[in-house]
């Protein structure tokens, strides 16, 4: 799994590519924790490049969501494929996360559009 981070004007974007396996959960958690410590409280997790995640991975995401919410931030998800969307629904995680088709839809629906000078 590879993680890339982009700092946008109104949120930070964490790109995840590859399968989200048990060994990668700490790496993702560390990336989110680093952003939170630096004051980036609005985190968007882009899972477009993730083809597989198991229930343990989803549980870890819920734990990260709780941690971010405790710090008065938010964690949104974009780019779920049909398999991951099904996992989120079956496990009830769709009740926790705001999930969007892509970053553009998230920006439009949450009002996180870039400021125009």
C-alpha positions as CSV (number, residue, x, y, z in Angstrom):
1,X,0.0,0.0,0.0
2,X,1.2,3.5,-0.8
3,X,0.0,6.7,0.9
4,X,0.2,10.2,-0.6
5,X,-0.8,13.4,1.2
6,X,-2.0,16.6,-0.4
7,X,-2.7,19.7,1.7
8,X,-5.5,21.6,0.1
9,X,-6.9,25.0,1.0
10,X,-9.7,23.7,3.2
11,X,-8.8,20.1,3.9
12,X,-6.0,17.5,3.7
13,X,-6.3,14.7,1.2
14,X,-4.9,11.3,1.9
15,X,-4.6,9.1,-1.2
16,X,-4.4,5.3,-0.5
17,X,-3.3,3.0,-3.3
18,X,-3.2,-0.8,-3.1
19,X,-4.9,-3.3,-0.8
20,X,-5.5,-2.1,2.7
21,X,-4.1,-5.1,4.6
22,X,-3.5,-5.6,8.3
23,X,0.1,-4.5,8.1
24,X,-0.8,-1.2,6.5
25,X,-3.3,-0.1,9.1
26,X,-0.5,1.5,11.3
27,X,0.9,3.3,8.3
28,X,-2.4,4.9,7.5
29,X,-3.1,5.7,11.2
30,X,0.3,7.4,11.5
31,X,-0.4,9.5,8.4
32,X,-3.8,10.7,9.9
33,X,-2.2,11.3,13.3
34,X,0.6,13.4,11.7
35,X,-2.0,15.5,10.0
36,X,-4.0,16.0,13.1
37,X,-0.9,17.0,15.1
38,X,0.0,19.6,12.5
39,X,-3.5,21.1,12.9
40,X,-5.2,19.7,9.7
41,X,-8.5,18.7,11.3
42,X,-10.4,18.2,8.1
43,X,-9.1,14.9,6.5
44,X,-10.4,13.3,3.3
45,X,-9.4,9.7,2.7
46,X,-9.4,8.9,-1.0
47,X,-9.8,5.1,-1.4
48,X,-10.2,5.2,-5.2
49,X,-7.0,3.2,-5.5
50,X,-8.0,0.5,-2.9
51,X,-9.4,-2.7,-4.4
52,X,-9.5,-4.7,-1.2
53,X,-10.2,-4.1,2.5
54,X,-11.3,-6.6,5.1
55,X,-13.5,-6.1,8.2
56,X,-10.4,-5.5,10.4
57,X,-9.3,-2.6,8.1
58,X,-12.8,-1.1,8.3
59,X,-12.7,-1.4,12.0
60,X,-9.4,0.5,12.0
61,X,-11.0,3.2,9.9
62,X,-13.8,3.5,12.4
63,X,-11.2,3.9,15.2
64,X,-9.5,6.6,13.2
65,X,-12.9,8.3,12.7
66,X,-13.4,8.3,16.5
67,X,-10.0,9.7,17.1
68,X,-10.5,12.5,14.6
69,X,-13.9,13.4,15.9
70,X,-12.5,13.4,19.5
71,X,-10.1,16.1,18.3
72,X,-13.0,18.1,16.8
73,X,-12.1,17.3,13.3
74,X,-13.8,15.3,10.5
75,X,-12.8,12.3,8.4
76,X,-14.6,11.9,5.1
77,X,-14.2,9.1,2.5
78,X,-14.2,9.4,-1.2
79,X,-13.8,6.9,-4.0
80,X,-15.3,3.7,-2.7
81,X,-15.7,1.0,-5.3
82,X,-18.8,-1.2,-5.3
83,X,-17.1,-3.9,-3.2
84,X,-15.9,-1.5,-0.5
85,X,-19.3,0.3,-0.5
86,X,-21.0,-3.0,0.1
87,X,-18.6,-3.8,3.0
88,X,-19.3,-0.4,4.6
89,X,-23.0,-1.0,4.3
90,X,-23.0,-4.6,5.6
91,X,-20.8,-3.7,8.6
92,X,-22.8,-0.5,9.4
93,X,-19.8,1.8,8.8
94,X,-21.9,3.9,6.4
95,X,-23.5,5.3,9.6
96,X,-20.2,6.8,10.7
97,X,-18.6,8.1,7.5
98,X,-19.7,10.7,5.0
99,X,-18.8,9.0,1.8
100,X,-18.7,10.6,-1.6
101,X,-18.1,9.4,-5.2
102,X,-15.1,11.7,-5.6
103,X,-13.4,14.8,-4.3
104,X,-15.4,17.1,-6.5
105,X,-18.7,15.8,-5.2
106,X,-17.4,16.1,-1.6
107,X,-16.3,19.7,-2.1
108,X,-19.6,20.6,-3.7
109,X,-21.8,19.0,-1.0
110,X,-19.8,20.1,2.0
111,X,-19.0,23.6,0.9
112,X,-15.2,23.0,0.9
113,X,-14.8,24.7,-2.4
114,X,-11.6,26.8,-2.8
115,X,-12.0,30.4,-1.8
116,X,-12.1,32.8,-4.7
117,X,-10.1,36.0,-4.2
